[in-house]
Amino acid sequence: MNPAEKARLSKVRNIGIAAHIDSGKTTVTERVLFYTGRIKAIHEVRGKDSVGAKMDSMDLEREKGITIQSAATFCDWQKQEDGKEETYHINLIDTPGHIDFTIEVERALRVLDGAVMILCAVSGVQSQTITVDRQMKRYNVPRISFINKMDRMGANPWKAVEQINQKLKIPAAAIQIPIGLEDEHEGVVDLIDMKAMYFEGPRGVKVRVVNQVPPTLVELANEKRQALIEKLADVDDEIAELFLEEVEPTNEQIKAAIRRSTIARKFTPVMMGSALADKAIQPMLDAVCEYLPNPADTDNLALDRSQDEKSVKLVPYNSLPFVGLAFKLEENNYGQLTYIRVYQGTLSKGSYLFNSRTGKKVRIPRIVRMHSNEMEDVSEVGAGEICAVFGVDCASGDTFTDGGLPYSMSSMFVPDAVMSLSIKPKRSGDADNFSKAMNRFTREDPTFRVHVDAESEETIISGMGELHLEVYVERLRREYKTDCVTGQPRVAYRETIAHRADFDFLFKRQSGGPGDFARVAGWIEPYEKPGENYYESQVVGGNIPDKFLTACAKGFEAATDKGPLLGHHVIGTKMIINDGATHVTDSSDHAFNLATQMAFRKAFKEAGARSSNPS
């Protein structure tokens, strides 16, 4: 690797902060910004001064005390290495913890190289922690863990460490122990260097390091250090060899093993502290630099469309052709803002890019780096960085190249909606604003969907839960001055089957002129991917011509869209058509489409049909 590129990238970290709601993600982020000098004063999420945390820039976020949109920022951290200060550049995204805003976590993790998973010292692993863990695994994101709220009554970090191992099934061990718990929480002991750290002065800015462990904690520190080495021996070959030879690894060997196994996603080091009490955030920043990967340490792949979508590794060199991914859209006073992760090459102001999905050439008139809702103009951004651009018409998940590479990147996973509401503006004069808002919200948020019900002709909005939809109704009122009337929330149930059912269905109708004739035979059964459906034709010998088989596939799609039981979406169902018959004059696409739908509905009820809550 080019030494200059290697040196530049070694000091870059793209990280996210993710966790269950109310674990203290935004409070941790606020401390990170303060200690790195990015902000001059700390404001709490639900603080008495009513300013609210820096990263919660929406009025709604500040009022509710929750994060709704993921917010991006950047900062520089001075880390002590071998007696001198090294500057690390950190791009940071604070994500929501509420399940309703899960797409914000999806799109952040899709473009990040590493993450800090925050747990509450009292509650440990909670339901949304499990969701976040699943998302981190989906996008192969290495993580370090931080047990927050060590100053709270009932704090038990060892229960949380055990739950990471047991519930999340990822090997984890503490690299710190707390000095005091609850009201007596003063600092932490570093188990690698065996030093005590106290956080003093206003806002804990002064880190006092004592080169010995407090006498009352020596036994616990030795025990937990040994547990750390044993856990590393399970996941790292070098430590395993030393362990078998009964050789004590050096501090450098332990740190190198933690870094290797964290980047390989075999292990997560666990730190502890209290963001609200300004304790132990600085060592967590050191750990971000020490153990999480830089952009060159991770495998980022694109699909080469000229070679049948073969995977190609992207290399984060500034000198190579440009490849970037638009992972989030946002509208503000200046127009549409598009967040882009640069995977390869350089993005320059005034340059032209090609959208791989549309084939359109677009000019980049303005590049900014975001600090929550504030912007800093820049003329160019290098590989491995995150930025935002104005004046680019695209969709979330679009790939951009310089036009010379036929590459596209896979987008983020978008879960199905779980709840719907009917909605209409109170005043007919607000119809234009209502329509503009719906267009904008659906473009920005792939989990927010709008359609008109064919039967009732009502506008229906669907999303990830009641709070998700409530936030959009409130944003309509505030940002578009449009008051709306909403119907009762409707849960988006799913319909599925329990066992196989065979069918042999003849659709025959005569009505004076040409009639309808179509026979389809086969079976339906549960599909091994419970959230999806599958259709296959196994017809041989031309009993159903290919042109009618296409109509059968469309009939299957229509039947699964509106299930036979209650009209809800069908999931986890497989349909095989293996025989059929046609009529010389009366068979048509229409007849085979309807025959497939009718056969499906009849067999569905015989296959142990049931409806269930969305998972």
Residue, then its C-alpha position, 0 to 999 in steps of 0.5 A: m500500500n502507498p505509504a502516504e495513503k496508509a499514513r493518512l488512513s491509519k488516522v481516520r475512523n468512521i464510527g457510529i454510536a448505537a444502542h437501546i433507547d435511553s442507554g445514553k448514546t446522545t449523552v456520550t456523543e455530547r461528551v465526545l464532542f466536548y472532549t475533542g473540542r468540537i463544542k465549547a459547552i455541554h447541554e443535556v438531552r433533557g437539560k434544564d437549560s432547554v437547549g438540548a444536545k447538539m446532535d438532537s437538532m430537530d425541535l421534536e427531538r429536543e422536546k421528546g428527549i429522543t433521537i429521531q434522525s441519525a446525525a453526522t459530525f466530525c472531530d479530532w482526538q489527540k491520543q497519547e502514543d509513545g510519549k507524543e500526541e497523535t491526531y485522529h480524525i473521527n467521523l461520527i454518527d449518532t443514531p436513534g435507539h427507538i425501534d420505530f427509527t430503525i432505518e436510521v441505524e441501518r443506513a448509518l451502519r451500512v457506511l461505517d467501519g466500526a461502532v460503539m455499542i452502548l449498554c446500560a449498567v442497570s438494564g444490560v442487554q435490552s430488546q433494541t440492543i439485540t436488534v442493533d446487534r443483528q444490524m451490526k452483524r448484517y453489515n459486518v461492523p466491528r464494535i467496542s462496547f461501553i457500559n454506561k450509567m455506572d453511577r446509577m443505583g443497581a449498576n452491575p457491569w458484570k451482568a452486562v458483560e455476561q449478557i453480551n456473551q450469552k444473549l448476543k453470542i459475541p465473545a466479550a471481556a472487560i478491559q477496565i474495572p470500575i473504581g466504585l459503583e453507583d454514588e461512589h463511582e470515581g473512575v476506572v482501572d485499565l486492565i492492560d496497563m494496570k493503571a487507575m484513571y480518575f476524571e477530575g476538574p470541571r466536566g471531568v476534563k482532567v484525567r489523573v493517571v495513577n500507576q498502581v491499582p487501588p489496594t481494595l481492587v488488586e484482587l478483582a483487577n488480577e482476576k478480570r485481567q486473567a479473564l480477558i487473556e483467557k477470552l482472547a486465547d479463545v479467539d486469537d491464535e497468538i495469545a492461544e499459543l502463549f497461553l498454552e505455553e503459560v507465558e504471560p503476554t506483554n501489554e503490546q501483545i494484548k492490545a494487538a490481539i484485541r485489535r485483530s480479533t475486534i476487526a475480525r468481529k470475533f470479540t468486543p472489548v468492554m469499557m465502562g463509565s458514566a457519560l452524564a457524570d463525565k467519567a471515562i469517555q476519554p479512554m473510550l475515545d482512545a479505544v476507538c482509535e486503538y481497536l476499531p478499524n480504519p477505512a483500509d482495514t475493512d473489505n468494502l465490495a462493489l458489484d461489477r455489472s460488466q462481469d455479471e455482478k462479480s464482487v470487486k474490492l474497493v481500495p480507499y486510495n485518493s488516486l483511484p477512480f471515484v466510487g461513493l454511496a448516497f446513504k441518506l437524503e435530507e431536505n433543508n433550507y438550501g435544498q436536498l442534502t445527500y450524504i455520501r460515503v466516499y469508498q474510493g477516489t476523490l470527490s471535488k467541488g464542480s466535478y461530474l459524477f454518474n449515477s449507476r442506477t439512472g445512468k445520469k451525469v450530475r455535477i457536484p456544485r457544493i460539498v459540505r461536512m456536517h456538524s449536526n445541523e451546521m455545515e462547513d464548506v470544503s472543496e474536496v473529500g478523500a477516500g474513506e471520508i463521509c460528506a454531504v453534497f447539494g444539488v444532486d437528485c438521487a435516491s437513498g442507496d444510489t451508487f456514484t462513480d466517475g463514469g469509468l467504472p461499471y460498479s454499483m454497491s448493495s444498498m441497505f436492508v429496508p424492513d416492511a412496515v408494521m403499522s398504517l394510518s389513514i390521513k388527510p389534510k383538515r383544509s382542502g387548501d393544504a392539499d399541495n403542501f400535503s403532497k409536497a411533504m409526502n413526496r419529501f418524506t418518502r424520498e428521505d425515509p424508505t420505511f415511510r410509505v404512502h398509498v391510496d387504498a383502492e376500496s376506500e380511496e383514503t390516503i394511507i401512510s405506513g411505517m415502523g410503529e405509532l411513534h414513527l407515524e406520529v412524528y411525521v404527522e407532527r412534522l406536517r404540522r410544523e414544517y408544512k403548516t398542514d393540520c391533518v385528520t388521522g384514522q385509527p392505527r392499523v397493525a399490518y398483520r401478516e398471513t402465512i401457512a402451516h403445511r403443504a396443500d396440493f391444488d388442481f384448479l380449472f377456471k372456465r367461463q363462457s360469456g357469449g364471445p370468447g370465454d376464459f379457460a385456464r387449468v393450473a396444478g401444483w402445491i403450496e408449502p411453507y418457505e424456508k425464509p419466513g419473511e419472503n415468498y417464492y414462486e417456481s414453475q416446474v411445468v414440462g412438455g409445454n402444457i402451459p406455454d411460457k407466455f402464460l407462465t409469466a401471467c401465473a407469476k403475476g397472479f402469485e404476486a397479486a395473491t400474496d399482496k392481499g391474503p385470502l384470510l383478511g387481506h393482509h400481506v402473505i409471507g413465508t409461502k412457496m408456490i410450485i406450478n407443475d402442470g396445467a392445460t390450455h384451450v385453443t381460443d379461450s386461454s389468455d394471460h388474464a385467465f391464467n392470472l386469475a386461475t393462479q390467484m383462485a388456486f392459491r386462495k383455495a389451497f391457502k385455506e387448506a394449508g393451515a392458514r393463519s395471521s400473525n403480528p409483524s415481527 
